[in-house]
């Protein structure tokens, strides 16, 4: 889905990053598969939010973010 990123949230705990997807119906967690993957996905989400552009976000059956294209 193409969506604007409304808000971002993360904590210092391992692999805990979230994004509010305006078109996606709310908060979605970045799928915690690997620490580097969560960090890189969060950076892409932050870049899209900062630039105010829509990102192409893929969520899985558990409603977790698995891909982001900016």
N, C-alpha and C positions, 0 to 999 in steps of 0.2 A: 504494500500500500504506500502511496505517497502521502506524507503527512508533515506538518510543521511540528517541531519539537517545542512543547510549551514550557516544560520545567525539567531539571535534572537533579538527581540526588545520588549521593554515594557516601559511604562511611569508610573508616580505615580498616574495617574487617575484610577478610579475604573475599574477593570476587563479589562485592555487594554494590551494584550500580543499577540505577533505575532511571526511566525516562517517562515523562507524560507525553503521550501521543495525542495531539489534538484531534486527528481523524480516527485514531485507533481506540478511542473510548477509555482513556485513562492511563494509569500507571502500569508500566510493563518492566519487568526485570530483565537485565541482560543475562542471557543464559550462562551460568557459571561452569563452563567446560574447562577453560584454562585461564590463568591469571592474565597472561599477555593478551589473550583474546578479549577479555572483559575490558581491560584498559584501552586497547585499540578501538573497540566498538564505542566505548564511552567518549573517547577523543573525537571520533567521527560525529557522534550525536552532538557534542559540544560545539564543534565547528559549524554544523548545520544551524544550530540554535543561534550562535553568535552572528552568523551571516543573515539570519532570517529567511533561509530558503527551505523548501521542502526536501526531505530526505526520503529515499525509498527504503522502507523498513519491512523486513520479513519476520513474522512471528510464527512460532510452532504451535502444535496442538495444546501445549501447556501455557500458551499466551506469553512466552518468553521471547525476547529479541534474539534472533540468531544471525541476521545479516543487516548491514546498513550500507547504503550507497549514497554518496553525497555528490 
